[in-house]
Amino acid sequence: MRAIDYQSMTDTFVIVGGDAAGMAAASKARREDPDLEIVVFEKGEWVSYGACGLPYYVKGEIQSLESLVSVTPEEFREERDIDLRTGHEVVEIDPDARTVTAEGDGGEVVQPYDHLLLATGAEAVAPPIDGTELEGVYTLGSMSDGKELREYVARARDGESFQQADRGPACRYLEDCSGPVGVVGGGYIGLEMAEALAANGFEVHLFQRSDRVLTGFSEATSEAVADHLRERDVALSLGSEVLELAGSEASEASDGASSDRTQSDDAAEVEAVVTADDRVPVEMVLLGTGVRPRTGLAEDAGIELGPTGAIATDAYRETNRPDVYAAGDCAEATHVVTGEPTHVPLALTANRHGRAVGQTVTGTPVEGGGVAGTAAVKVFDVEAARTGILDHDEARAAGFEPVSETITAKSRAGYYPEGGEVTITLTADRDSGRVLGASLVSEYGEGAVHRSHAIVAALTEGTTVSELENYDLAYAPPFNTTWDPVLVAAKVLGGDLRE
């Protein structure tokens, strides 16, 4: 980051994007500098919301969409004195003139800036197949997407309101429940939405191009999650690339509850998922095939992208254009294991880096830290977590010689009347012994996710396996065994490395 004379700065901080990174930056900047002018442009109506909670809203565990909002627009405007302009889409950035141009209901606005943060997030990626434009094909990348999906669930249940119809997981066995539906993609969104739909009585078919779900996790974790999905009557089509979403004209479709979604007379509705080996009839399809960073504004303004396709920044989130920063799902971060740029579109990274930018532009440069690629997911009664580098080809490309071991150990003391097992795959570098990554899976509530935190610490500090073996982890019979499963995994892998 170049040296800046903060005493000579003017006082306008403009932010493009009103979710995690953008509003974290605005809030931190306001706390640090009460006199700073802060302007936030957000093209939608929602800001500072928990997109990760949308599958649970669709499922019915969360009753109000508004409950996903951390801070309302009114609170930002009135209590934090932030000039938040919802319904304004930024269409141009001019780094030379130091202006952004936005379009809203009141017309075009040209806003000068002294510091600019791009927090434009990521967008859902539709697979390159025919039929993604059909009625009944959904993605889940925004609050409006979540609202549409929940309305679909309500309509599919004979027009009842969702609150009346929601009777929890047992609804799977009710005759008036609807289906079948298709979920394309076996990542976080795909699996969480498979649970949400199955819990509401839908016959769920999940299609995954690779031969396992959760490809960023270990094979042991993927297998455990896949087995559990099958136990919960989710039909898995693994190693099955979707070739087409087939549709029929609305006039020819079977009778059903009327849709609130606008349709033309000749609008086609999805009726089947077509693979190389099968044609599966469906009434709805959820596309959970990943996201990509929104970088169009940045590219048009001459802001460089990095090797991941996200916006490149230095350690302080500053881009190649002076006083222009990028944070959150649109930007790269540095991996704590490899030291190389990576793209990790997750909420904590966005909040941390947005907060750091907010402090930096008010006079105290803060880096915000690297990332380990840590993630967690709940699928029915199973929880899983991953962190670091697990794929051996990826590890070798980063200069390591990876070795992995998978163990299964009790989650609590053997004599304690509850508990289960935790399966851990631990990966390390054979030459240095450094811990590179881990994948964990257990029954929900048996600690796979919380145990991953110890390994995140090890990755961040460059800890070796032998050092991890001696971590002083907490012990009490209701929580774990004397030798926590993390320590067991380290002992077994350490034995391999010492041979």
C-alpha positions in Angstrom: 0.0 0.0 0.0 1.4 3.4 -0.9 2.0 6.0 1.7 -0.9 8.4 2.2 -0.9 11.8 3.9 -4.2 11.4 5.8 -4.0 15.0 7.1 -4.5 16.2 3.5 -7.4 13.8 2.6 -10.8 15.1 1.8 -13.7 13.4 3.5 -15.9 11.4 1.1 -15.9 7.6 1.3 -18.0 5.9 -1.4 -19.0 2.3 -1.3 -20.5 0.2 -4.1 -22.5 -2.6 -2.6 -24.6 -2.7 0.6 -24.0 -6.2 2.0 -21.4 -7.7 4.3 -18.2 -6.1 3.2 -19.7 -2.8 2.2 -21.7 -2.1 5.4 -18.9 -3.5 7.6 -16.6 -0.9 6.0 -19.2 1.9 6.4 -19.9 1.1 10.0 -16.3 0.9 11.0 -15.4 4.1 9.1 -18.2 5.9 10.9 -17.0 4.7 14.3 -13.5 5.8 13.5 -14.3 9.2 12.0 -17.7 10.8 13.0 -17.1 13.6 10.4 -16.4 11.4 7.4 -19.0 11.6 4.6 -20.0 8.0 3.8 -22.1 7.3 0.7 -23.3 3.7 -0.1 -24.9 2.7 -3.3 -27.0 -0.5 -3.3 -29.0 -1.5 -6.4 -31.4 -3.7 -4.4 -33.7 -2.9 -1.4 -31.9 -5.1 1.1 -28.7 -4.4 2.9 -26.6 -6.1 5.6 -28.4 -9.4 5.4 -27.4 -13.0 6.1 -27.6 -14.7 2.7 -26.3 -17.9 4.4 -29.7 -18.2 6.2 -31.8 -18.3 3.0 -32.0 -22.1 2.8 -33.3 -22.2 6.3 -35.9 -19.5 5.5 -37.1 -21.5 2.5 -37.2 -24.6 4.7 -39.4 -22.8 7.3 -37.0 -22.8 10.3 -36.8 -19.1 9.9 -40.2 -17.5 9.6 -39.4 -13.9 8.6 -37.2 -12.8 5.8 -36.6 -9.6 7.7 -35.0 -11.6 10.5 -32.0 -12.2 8.2 -31.3 -8.5 8.2 -28.6 -7.5 10.7 -29.2 -3.7 10.5 -32.0 -2.0 8.6 -31.5 0.7 6.1 -33.3 3.1 8.4 -30.9 2.3 11.2 -27.9 2.9 9.0 -29.3 6.3 7.9 -30.7 7.6 11.2 -28.5 6.0 13.9 -25.2 5.7 12.0 -25.5 8.8 9.8 -24.6 6.8 6.6 -25.9 8.1 3.3 -27.3 4.8 2.1 -29.0 4.9 -1.3 -30.9 1.8 -2.0 -32.3 1.3 -5.5 -29.2 2.9 -7.0 -27.1 0.8 -9.4 -23.6 2.1 -10.1 -23.1 1.8 -13.9 -19.7 3.5 -14.2 -16.5 4.2 -12.3 -14.0 6.9 -13.4 -10.8 6.5 -11.4 -9.2 9.5 -13.1 -12.0 11.9 -12.3 -12.6 10.1 -9.0 -16.4 9.7 -9.6 -19.0 7.0 -9.7 -22.2 7.2 -11.8 -25.3 5.6 -10.4 -28.8 5.3 -11.8 -31.9 5.3 -9.6 -35.6 6.2 -9.6 -34.6 9.9 -9.4 -32.3 9.7 -12.5 -28.6 9.6 -12.9 -26.3 10.6 -10.0 -22.6 11.5 -10.4 -20.9 11.1 -7.0 -17.3 12.3 -6.4 -15.1 10.2 -4.0 -11.8 10.4 -2.2 -11.8 6.7 -1.3 -13.8 4.1 -3.1 -14.7 0.5 -2.0 -15.9 -2.0 -4.5 -18.1 -4.5 -2.5 -20.1 -5.8 -5.5 -20.2 -9.4 -4.2 -20.7 -12.5 -6.4 -23.5 -13.8 -8.6 -24.9 -17.3 -9.1 -23.5 -19.1 -12.1 -26.0 -21.0 -14.3 -24.5 -24.0 -16.1 -23.9 -23.6 -19.8 -26.9 -25.7 -20.8 -30.3 -25.0 -22.5 -33.3 -24.4 -20.4 -32.0 -22.3 -17.5 -34.4 -19.5 -18.6 -37.5 -21.7 -18.1 -40.2 -20.9 -15.6 -39.7 -22.9 -12.5 -35.8 -22.7 -12.6 -34.4 -20.9 -9.6 -31.1 -19.8 -8.1 -30.5 -18.7 -4.5 -28.2 -15.7 -4.5 -30.4 -12.9 -3.1 -33.2 -12.1 -0.7 -35.6 -11.8 -3.6 -34.5 -15.3 -4.7 -35.3 -16.6 -1.2 -38.7 -15.0 -1.2 -39.6 -16.5 -4.6 -38.5 -20.0 -3.5 -40.5 -19.8 -0.3 -43.5 -18.7 -2.3 -43.0 -21.6 -4.6 -43.0 -24.0 -1.6 -46.3 -22.5 -0.4 -48.0 -22.7 -3.8 -46.9 -26.3 -4.3 -48.7 -27.2 -1.1 -52.2 -26.6 -2.4 -52.2 -22.9 -2.0 -51.9 -23.0 1.8 -49.8 -20.4 3.5 -46.3 -21.6 4.4 -46.9 -21.1 8.1 -50.0 -23.2 8.0 -48.4 -25.9 5.9 -45.0 -26.1 7.6 -45.1 -29.2 9.8 -41.4 -29.9 9.8 -39.5 -32.9 8.5 -42.5 -35.3 9.0 -44.1 -33.5 6.1 -42.1 -35.7 3.8 -44.6 -38.4 4.4 -47.8 -36.4 3.8 -49.9 -37.2 0.7 -50.6 -33.6 -0.1 -46.9 -32.7 -0.4 -45.6 -32.0 -3.9 -42.7 -33.0 -6.2 -40.5 -34.1 -7.7 -37.9 -31.4 -7.9 -34.4 -31.2 -9.1 -31.3 -29.7 -7.5 -28.3 -29.2 -9.8 -25.0 -29.0 -7.8 -23.6 -30.9 -4.8 -22.0 -27.9 -3.0 -23.2 -26.0 0.0 -26.3 -24.4 -1.5 -27.3 -27.6 -3.4 -27.1 -29.7 -0.2 -28.8 -27.2 2.0 -31.6 -26.7 -0.5 -32.0 -30.5 -0.9 -32.6 -30.6 2.8 -35.0 -27.6 2.8 -37.1 -29.1 0.0 -37.1 -32.7 1.3 -38.1 -31.5 4.7 -41.2 -29.9 3.1 -42.3 -33.1 1.4 -40.7 -32.8 -2.1 -39.2 -35.8 -3.9 -35.7 -34.4 -4.4 -33.3 -35.5 -7.1 -29.8 -34.1 -6.8 -27.5 -34.1 -9.8 -23.7 -33.7 -9.5 -21.3 -33.6 -12.4 -18.4 -35.0 -10.3 -18.5 -38.5 -8.7 -19.0 -37.1 -5.2 -20.7 -34.2 -3.3 -18.7 -31.6 -1.5 -15.7 -31.9 -3.7 -13.7 -29.4 -1.6 -13.9 -31.8 1.3 -12.2 -35.2 1.8 -13.5 -38.4 0.2 -14.4 -39.7 3.6 -16.5 -36.6 4.4 -18.2 -36.7 1.0 -19.1 -40.4 1.3 -20.6 -39.9 4.8 -22.7 -37.0 3.6 -23.9 -38.8 0.5 -24.9 -41.9 2.5 -26.9 -39.7 4.8 -28.6 -38.0 1.9 -29.7 -41.4 0.6 -31.0 -42.3 4.1 -33.2 -39.2 3.9 -34.6 -40.3 0.5 -32.7 -37.8 -1.6 -32.0 -39.4 -5.0 -28.4 -38.8 -5.9 -27.1 -38.8 -9.5 -23.4 -38.6 -9.1 -21.0 -38.4 -12.0 -24.0 -37.2 -13.9 -23.6 -34.1 -16.0 -26.8 -32.2 -16.8 -27.2 -31.7 -20.5 -30.4 -29.8 -20.6 -33.4 -28.6 -18.7 -36.4 -29.6 -20.8 -39.6 -27.6 -20.9 -43.1 -27.6 -22.1 -45.3 -24.7 -23.1 -47.3 -23.3 -20.2 -50.6 -24.0 -22.0 -49.7 -27.7 -22.2 -48.5 -28.0 -18.6 -50.5 -29.9 -16.1 -53.0 -27.9 -14.0 -51.7 -26.5 -10.7 -51.9 -23.6 -8.4 -51.5 -20.3 -10.2 -48.1 -18.6 -10.0 -47.4 -15.1 -8.7 -44.5 -15.0 -11.1 -45.2 -13.1 -14.3 -45.5 -15.3 -17.3 -46.4 -14.7 -21.0 -48.9 -16.8 -22.7 -46.2 -18.8 -24.4 -43.8 -19.1 -21.5 -42.4 -22.6 -21.1 -42.1 -24.3 -17.8 -39.4 -26.8 -16.7 -40.6 -30.4 -16.9 -37.4 -32.6 -16.8 -33.7 -32.7 -16.1 -31.9 -34.4 -18.9 -28.5 -36.2 -18.4 -26.6 -38.5 -20.7 -28.2 -41.5 -19.1 -31.6 -40.4 -17.9 -34.5 -37.9 -18.2 -36.0 -37.2 -14.8 -39.4 -35.5 -14.6 -39.4 -32.5 -12.3 -41.7 -29.6 -11.4 -39.0 -27.2 -10.3 -35.2 -27.0 -10.5 -32.8 -25.2 -8.1 -29.4 -24.3 -9.7 -26.7 -24.5 -7.0 -23.7 -24.6 -9.4 -21.5 -22.0 -7.7 -20.9 -18.3 -7.9 -18.5 -16.0 -9.6 -17.2 -12.5 -8.6 -19.0 -9.5 -10.0 -16.1 -7.7 -11.6 -17.7 -5.9 -14.6 -17.5 -2.5 -13.1 -13.9 -3.0 -12.1 -12.8 -4.3 -15.4 -14.5 -1.4 -17.3 -12.6 1.0 -15.0 -9.2 -0.5 -15.7 -9.0 -2.3 -12.3 -6.9 -5.4 -12.5 -8.2 -8.9 -11.8 -6.0 -11.6 -10.3 -5.4 -15.2 -11.3 -8.6 -16.4 -9.7 -10.7 -14.0 -11.8 -11.6 -11.9 -8.8 -10.3 -8.3 -8.2 -6.6 -8.2 -7.3 -5.6 -6.2 -4.2 -2.7 -5.7 -1.9 -2.7 -6.8 1.8 -4.8 -3.6 2.6 -7.4 -4.4 -0.1 -6.2 -1.6 -2.3 -6.4 -2.2 -6.1 -4.0 -1.0 -8.8 -5.9 2.2 -8.9 -5.1 4.7 -6.1 -7.6 4.9 -3.3 -9.8 2.2 -4.9 -10.3 -0.8 -2.6 -12.1 -4.1 -3.1 -13.4 -6.5 -0.5 -15.8 -9.4 0.0 -16.9 -11.9 -2.6 -15.7 -9.8 -5.6 -12.1 -9.7 -4.4 -9.1 -12.0 -3.9 -7.5 -12.8 -0.6 -4.2 -14.5 0.5 -4.3 -18.1 1.5 -2.5 -18.7 4.8 -1.0 -22.0 3.7 0.2 -21.2 0.2 0.7 -17.5 0.5 -1.0 -17.2 -2.9 -4.1 -15.3 -4.0 -7.4 -17.3 -3.6 -11.1 -16.5 -4.0 -13.2 -17.5 -0.9 -16.7 -16.1 -1.2 -17.7 -16.5 2.5 -19.3 -14.1 5.0 -16.5 -13.9 7.6 -13.9 -12.9 5.0 -16.2 -10.2 3.6 -16.9 -8.8 7.1 -13.2 -8.9 8.2 -11.9 -7.2 5.0 -14.7 -4.7 4.9 -14.0 -3.7 8.5 -10.3 -3.4 7.7 -10.9 -1.1 4.7 -13.2 1.1 6.9 -10.3 1.6 9.4 -7.7 2.0 6.7 -9.5 4.9 4.9 -9.8 6.7 8.3 -6.1 6.8 8.9 -5.0 3.5 10.4 -4.0 1.0 7.8 -5.2 -2.5 8.7 -4.6 -5.7 6.6 -7.6 -7.8 7.7 -5.7 -11.1 7.5 -5.5 -14.1 5.2 -7.9 -17.0 4.7 -7.7 -20.7 5.1 -10.7 -21.6 3.0 -12.6 -22.7 6.1 -16.2 -23.7 5.6 -19.0 -25.7 7.3 -22.3 -27.2 6.2 -25.2 -29.0 7.9 -27.1 -31.7 5.9 -30.1 -33.1 7.8 -28.5 -34.7 10.9 -24.8 -34.5 9.7 -22.4 -31.6 10.0 -19.1 -31.2 8.1 -16.2 -28.8 8.0 -13.1 -28.2 5.9 -10.1 -26.0 6.1 -6.8 -25.5 4.3 -5.4 -27.5 1.4 -6.7 -31.1 1.0 -6.4 -31.9 -2.6 -3.0 -33.5 -3.2 -2.6 -32.0 -6.7 -3.2 -28.6 -5.4 -0.8 -29.1 -2.5 2.0 -30.3 -4.9 1.4 -27.3 -7.2 2.0 -25.1 -4.1 5.4 -26.9 -3.5 4.3 -29.4 -0.8 4.6 -33.2 -0.7 1.2 -34.1 0.8 0.3 -37.1 3.0 -3.1 -37.7 4.5 -4.6 -40.0 7.1 -8.3 -40.6 7.9 -9.4 -41.6 11.4 -12.7 -42.2 13.2 -12.9 -41.6 16.9 -15.5 -41.2 19.6 -16.9 -37.7 20.0 -17.4 -38.1 23.8 -16.1 -40.3 26.6 -17.1 -44.0 25.9 -18.9 -44.3 29.2 -20.9 -41.1 28.7 -24.5 -42.0 27.8 -24.6 -39.9 24.6 -22.3 -39.2 21.7 -21.2 -40.6 18.4 -18.2 -40.5 16.2 -16.1 -37.9 14.4 -14.2 -38.8 11.2 -11.2 -36.6 10.4 -9.0 -36.5 7.3 -5.8 -34.6 8.2 -3.2 -33.6 5.5 0.4 -32.5 6.1 3.6 -31.8 4.2 5.9 -34.9 4.4 9.1 -32.9 4.3 8.4 -30.2 6.9 5.6 -31.8 8.8 3.5 -28.7 8.5 -0.3 -29.1 8.7 -1.9 -28.3 5.4 -5.6 -29.0 5.9 -8.4 -31.1 7.3 -11.9 -32.3 6.6 -14.2 -33.4 9.4 -17.7 -35.0 9.6 -19.9 -36.1 12.4 -23.5 -36.4 13.5 -25.0 -32.9 14.0 -24.0 -31.7 17.4 -21.1 -34.0 17.8 -18.5 -31.4 17.1 -17.0 -31.7 13.7 -17.4 -28.0 13.0 -16.1 -26.7 16.3 -13.1 -29.1 16.2 -12.1 -27.6 12.9 -11.2 -24.4 14.7 -8.1 -25.9 16.3 -6.9 -26.9 12.9 -7.5 -23.4 11.5 -5.3 -22.1 14.3 -2.6 -24.6 13.4 -2.8 -23.6 9.7 -2.6 -19.9 10.5 0.5 -20.4 12.7 2.3 -22.8 10.4 2.1 -25.6 13.0 3.6 -29.0 12.4 1.8 -32.2 13.1 4.0 -33.0 16.0 3.1 -29.7 17.5 -0.6 -30.2 16.9 -0.3 -33.6 18.8 0.6 -31.6 21.9 -2.2 -29.0 21.7 -3.8 -28.7 25.2 -7.4 -29.1 24.1 -10.2 -29.1 26.6 -11.6 -32.4 28.0 -14.7 -33.3 29.9 -16.8 -36.5 29.3 -19.9 -34.6 27.9 -17.8 -32.9 25.2 -15.0 -35.3 24.1 -12.6 -38.0 24.9 -9.4 -37.5 26.8 -7.6 -37.6 23.5 -9.8 -35.4 21.3 -10.3 -36.8 17.8 -8.1 -33.9 16.5 -5.2 -35.1 18.6 -5.9 -38.7 17.5 -5.6 -37.7 13.9 -2.4 -35.8 14.6 -0.9 -38.8 16.4 -1.7 -41.2 13.6 -0.5 -38.8 10.8 2.6 -38.0 12.9 3.4 -41.7 13.1 3.3 -41.9 9.3 5.6 -38.9 9.0 8.1 -40.3 11.5 8.4 -43.7 9.7 
